[in-house]
Each structure stands twice: as structure tokens, then as C-alpha cells.
Amino acid sequence: MSHMMIKTDRRRLLQMIGAGALGSTLPFGMMTSANAANLRIAMVVKNLGNSYFDACRDGANEAAKELGGIEIIYTAPTKATPEDQIAVIDALIAQKVDGIMVSSNDANALVPVGKKAMQRGIKVISFDSAIAKDGRIMHLNASSTALIGAKQVQMIAKTIKGEGEIAILSAASTMTNQNSWIAAMKDELKKPEYAKIKLVTTVYGDDQDDKSYREMQSLVKAYPNLKGVISPTTIGIRSGAKAIMDGGLTGKVFITGLGLPSEMKDAVLKGACDTFAIWNPVDYGYAATQIMASILKGADAGPGKMVKMGRIGETKVGDDGEAAMSEPFTFDKSNVEQFAKIF
């Protein structure tokens, strides 16, 4: 994976999210339209009702407004399955959109439909969770896999003072980004400073609030000495935190991972979560849209090439066809209330 060439200015986290999406509801999601649009770019995310992806959509709209002449189609399946996501992409191919940006529910399952789109002249990139390289032009990671994995282990280790049992509450077992981050966590845990920390299990909440909540309940019952949980998914961490608080386990079991300040403020202030991290999802949607617009206008996004991300800067595409946007930002009691007003 390539290293980011110019990092996101953290002050951008202090800028307010725009007015949000406008437009009519589509069968699989939402469409935001620009007058006299010359290019139609679809943002296909994992599932509906996910605040993280809604913030990505706001960033895409910001880029579209800045560039002009671009219509953003924001859409997703109602369930986070590869089959339902393929159906959404097939519908977009039939609509003859110009570009498709995908957060994949399954890296390999989406390759055929990605190829199909590209064979018909539609540009395809992935972000957040990659499509395997044969099914897209490039993939934009929010950060580097190693840094994201290490950051989450570092946070829980600090909270539990470097000793005790921990577990991982992931999304779906097929999701590329989740599996890559978990592998990086396990690599980090091999370091001698974590010798007294034991990873007991990994469970999957399938990016559903109710299932993630139940998985958290099951974890604390199955492992009575559990001290910490890492959840590298915004739905998992918010549901896991709620289960901790509802179960009277605040101060006994702590959760960390990747979350949104607006959704984690209560858990942090009440002590179920000490620290968590995330990149700015508004910036993420903005950067992906800027890259897609450049590709549609003829830019080369192949290995070794620099791609522009508007106000974010630029990044280099690695030999694996992947690039990184920025580094994660840590939230705790000192700043969560401030950022909860933003996203």
C-alpha cells in the first residue's frame, strides 16, 4: 500500500458539514442532483441507515458542488450483502452512469459486476472497503491498514493498562477492510509490549445494530474476565457501547475502535469508551469524488501515478492499485463534544 503524500489538515475536522443531500428517494437509496450535470457519479455504499456513509455522501456533494457539472447518485442495498449490492450496481449500469464509487460488501463477489461496468465504459473505483483489483481502476483507503490496526490496539492497551483479555467485534466476515484491519491488529499484538494482553475471540455483528448488540452481550457472558473490545466499525462500536451501558458494565468492560463522535459522545462521557478514532468521513467522500472526477476527465490513476484529491492534497497509487487519504484522528473526553456537533 502506498503512503499518503499530503495528509489531511486536521483543522478540516473543525469545519461544519454542508447542508446535506437534496433530491428524491430511489428504490435503493437517495439521489442528489446538480443542475445541467454533465457527469453522473454513483456512490454505492454498504447499506442504508449508516451515519458514516451519510457523511461520506455529504463530502461527495461538496466536491460535486465545487467542481460543477456533476450529479451524485447516493445509493445502497437495504441489507449489507454482496448479492443486494450487485443488484444495485447492475441497475446503475443500466442507467449508463459515468462513474461508480463503491464501498464493497465482498471484495471478490463484486469483481464480475465491476468488470461489466468497465467494459461498458463506466469508470469504477472503490473506497472504504475494496473491490479486488480486477474489478476496479483503483482503491482509496482512508488511511494505511497498518496504522489503523495499530491505532486500535494502542488505544485499548492504554485503557486496560496493558493487561487482560480483549475481543474483536467486527462487521461481516466478508468485508475486506475489516479483515485487513483485524490482521494488522494481530500483527501489532505480537509486539512484546502487549505480552499480557490476550485476544480471546472475534465475533461478527454484520453491521447491524441489533446483532452487534447481541454479540456484545454474548461476549461478556462467555468471557467473564473480558476487559476490552475493539470494534473497527461505526455500527459495532455504538451498539457494543450501548450493550455495555445497558448491562451495567461501565468501568468494567471498555470498547474502542472506529466510531463517529456524534454517536459515541454519550459512551465516552459515561465511561464505556475511553478513546476511539476515525478519519473525517466528509473528507473521505470528498476525496473519492475528486479522484473519480479526475479519472472521468482523463487522468491516469494507475500504479505509480499521483492522483489529486482537491483540498485534501494528492496521493500516490501503489503497485497494488491502492492509495491512502489520511491518518486516523483520536477522540476522547477532551474533544468528543466539540466534534459531535460536526459529524
Order of alpha helices (4+ residues) and beta strands (2+ residues): beta-beta-beta-alpha-beta-alpha-beta-alpha-beta-beta-alpha-beta-alpha-beta-alpha-beta-alpha-beta-alpha-beta-alpha-beta-beta-beta-beta-alpha
